Amino acid sequence: MMTSSADVAARAGVSRSTVSQILNGHGHRFKPDMVDRVQAVAQELGYRPSLAGRALVRGKSDVVITLLPDISFGPRLRELIDRVTDGLAESGTTNLIRFTAGGQVIDDAVLALRPVGLWSVAPLLPEQHEQLESLGARVVDQPRELQIAIDESIGALQARHLIDRGYPAIVVAMPEDQREQPFATAREQGALAEAAAVGIATLPTVRLGLARNSSGELARRLPPGDVGVVAYNDDAALAVMAAARHAGRAVPEEIGVIGVDNTVVAGVSEPSITTIDIDVRFSAHEIVRALQGEGPLPTNALETVRSSISVIPGGSTARDH
């Protein structure tokens, strides 16, 4: 049976209101011995006040909500969330992760916590900003235009690497999964634009299902000839390499492949996968700063983020050119 504030109050010989106030940061209103007694009983019984209840008492919580869209949870995103969480913890703020399937309204479970701030990995709608700002929460989300520009830069860097390695044609390999399309489409556009700018041929985009035992079907859809493949991420790159083996095509001699995310898989596959790494330290620092009320995200963020994106060479593009 879950312990309640009433159990703590009964054991400590005080009212539930007293328990609530002491455990929600207002212990200075009471005698030290009473505060010590209530805290000792709460610890003994394993009681923790609910975040929603604490927020109701204070009018605002010491919690930040991170909203995650329904997308692949790659290592760079995990690192970014970890760095933001650690940065907030240094100032006594708790970061809670909330997955969201989208929609125009922030759900009641988030609003009930009265967060001091909210960081959304995906851009929020104007009405969502209004909802949160009406509660006095600091809202941090990346403008859609900035996210598109970053993903275009990633795709362009992938294409540029393949072109520099001497591949005479470029094809993009992106997932069929609709959840990934906002990011995948921008990377595709960046890669195609980079190839067009230097007169390199581009071939129709290959859509990946990434289902088990799908390498045979994908092998039949790989374009013939000498080609460089801009893969959406390292998982997509691995699928392309499996399809190439199935078709008897040599990597990197006939097909060059570059992914994104610098995953463990990229390093241990054979050959290793050339990939894009993203240094998230700048982004994490700026997100924490904005959530702590030290100013908005910088207006020149794009150039700084671009400078944090780099190619990690691997065997999948290591050919003489």
N, C-alpha and C positions, 0 to 999 in steps of 0.2 A: 504494500500500500504506500502511495506517495505521501511524503511528509508535506504538511501545509504550514502556513504562517500561524494558524490557530494552534497547531501542536507546539510550535516554538513558544508562542505566547503563554500557553498553559504551563509548560515546563519551566519557563523563566519567571512566571508570576507577574506578567505585564499584559497590556492590551495588544491586540493585533495591530492597532495603529502605531503603537510604539515600536513593535518589531519591524513594521514596514518602513518607518522613518529611519531607524537605526541602520537597517540593512540596505537602504537606498541613499546613503550618503549624508544623512542629517543627524549623525550621532552627536554633533556638537551641542545639540539642544538638550541633551540628557546628561545625568551624572556619569562620570567615567566607570564607576562600578556597575551601573546598569548596562552600559554599552558593552562592557566586557562580558557580563553574564549572558546577554542576548546573543552575542557573537559566538560564545563558547557553546551554548545550547544549539544554535543553528549548525555549527560545525559537527557537534556530536550526533545530531539527527540527520545530517546530510542534506540540510535544506538550503536551496538557492532561490532567491526571488526571481520571478519571471521577468524577462526583458521588457515585455509589454507592460507589466505592472510597474516596473521601475520607471518606464517612460511616462506612465500616467501620473505618477507622483511628482516627477521632476518637470513635466511639461516637455521634456526632450531627453533623449537617451544619450549614452556614451557609445553608441553603435553607428557604424557606417555599413550600408548595404551595398554589396557588389552584385549587379545584375548581369548574368551571363546569358547570352542568346543560345539557342539550340544549334551549336556548331561543334566541330571537332575540337577536343580539348587538348591541344598540342603542348609540347614542352615549353615553348616560349611564352605561351599564355599562362601556363602554370607558374613559370618563373616570375612573370609580371605580377600575378596575384600574390605570390609569396612575398615579393619585395614590398608591395603596397601594404600587405597585412603586417609585415614586420615594422615598416615605417610608422604606421598608425599606432601599433602597440607601444612604441617608444613614448607616445604622448598619452597612453592609457585608453586608447580607443580600440574597440573590438570591431573587426571586419567580419561580417556575415555574408556568406555566398548564397545567392538566390538564383535559381535557374528560371528562365522565363521563355514562354513560347511566343512572345510578342503580344500585340493587342494595344488598344488605345488607352487603357486604364491601368494604373499601377494597382496591384491587388491589395486587398484589405490587410493581409498578413504583414505586408511591408509597411503600410501606413500606420498600423497599430503600434509599431515599434517606435514611431516618432524619431527616425534616425537623424543624427546630427548632420549626416551627409549621405549622398548616394552617388556611386560611380557605376555608370553603365558602359559595358564594353561596346555595345552597339548604340548608335545614335538614338536619342529619345525624341518623341513627338512633342510639339509645342504644348499640347494639353497635359502631357505627362510632366513637363517642366512646371507648369502652373500648379498641378496637384502638389508637387513636392515643395515648391517655393512657398506655397500657402502655409506649410507646416514649419517654415523657417529652416528647411534643410538646404545645405550646400549641394548643388548638383554639378557633377562633372561627367560629361560625355564628349566623345570625340566627334566633331562635326563630320557629317557624311562625306562632304567634299574632301576633307583631309584624309579620311580612311581610304577613299577611292584613289587619291593621289599617291598614298603610301603603297597600295597594292599595285598600282600601275608602275611605280618605281621598281618594285620587286620583280615584276614580269619583265620589265625592260632590262634589268641587270642580268636576269637569267638568259634572255636572248642574246645580249651582248657577249656573255661568256661563250656561248655556243658558236656565235659568229667568229669570235676571236680564235676558237679552236679549229676553225676551217670547215664547219658544216655548211653546205651550200643551200640548205633549205631548213625552215623552222616549222614545227608543228606543236600546237599546244595540246596537252592532255589534262583534262579537267573532269571532276566527278559529275555524275548525273544527279547526285543528291541535291535537292533544291535548297537545303539549308546552307550549303556552301556557296551558292551562286553570287551573292553580293561581293564576296572576296574574289572568287574564281574569275568572274567576268572582268573585273578590273585588272587582274593579273594577265588575263588573255589579251586585253586591249593594249596593255603596256608592252607585252612581248611583240605583238603584231606591228605596233607602231614603230618599235625600235628596228625591227627587220625591214620594214618599208622604208625607213629613213636612210638606210644604207644600200637599198636595192637588192636585198636578199629575198628569195622566194618564200612565200608562206603557203602552207597546205591546210586543208579543212581540219578544224579542231576535232580531236578524238575524245569521245565521251566515255568515261570509265564507270562501270557498275560496281567494281571492287567486290563482287560476290565470290564465294569459294569456287574453285575450279573454273574460273572465268578466263584464264590466260589463253586458252585455245581460241576463244571467240575474239579476244582482244588482238591476238596474233594476226588474225585474218584482216583486221582493220588497220594495222600499222601500214603507213605509206611505204611504197617501195623506194629503193635507192638510198643514197647517203643523206641522212637527216638528223637534225638535232631536236630533241624533245624537251619542251618547257613543261615540266610536270607541276601540278598545283601544289603538291607537298611531297614529302618523302615517301608516304604510303603510295601515292600515285606513281612516283618514280620507280618504286620497287615493283609495282604491278606491270609497268612498261618493260622493265628488265626481264621479268618472268615471261612476258609475252614474246619478247625478242628471243629468248632461249628456246621457247616452244617452236618458234618459226625458224630456228637455225640461223638467226641474224646475230652478228658479233657486236658486242658492246665493249669498248667504245668505237671500234673500227668502222662499223657501218651505221650504228645508231648511238648518238650521244644523249645522255639523260642528265638533267639537273632538277633537283627538288627544292623544297623549302622546309625549314624548321631545325636543321642540324640535329636530327634525332639520333638515338643510339642505333636504331636500325640502319641509318645511313652509314654509320661507321663500321658496322660489323657485316654488312652484306658483301657479297663477292661478285663483281668488284664493288668497292665502296662507292657510295653515291656522292657525287658532287652536289652540294646543297647551299642554300642561303641561310646565313645566321643573322639574327637580329639581336643586337645588344639593347636590352630593355631598361637599363639602369636610368637613363635620362627620363624615359616615359614614367617609370615608377616614381622617381623623385618629384616630377611635376604634378602627378596625380595626387600624391600625398600632400604636397604644398597647397594645392587648390582645395582639397577636402578639409584642410586645417584652417581655411579662410585667409591664406596668405596671398591671394590673387588668383586670377583666372589662368587657364593654360596659355602658354606663350603664343603669340601670333606667328612667330617664325619657326614653329615646331617642325614643319615639313622638312626644311633643310637639315635640321639637327637629326631628325629620325633617319633621313636618307643617308647621312654620314655614319649611322650606326648599323647599316645593312652591308653585309660583305659576303663574298663567295668563299666557301670552304671547299677547296679542290678535292676531288676523289677520283677513283679509277673509272667512273662511268663516262668521263670526258677526257681521259688522259691518253690522247693520241698525238702523234706527230702531225704538224700542220705547216 
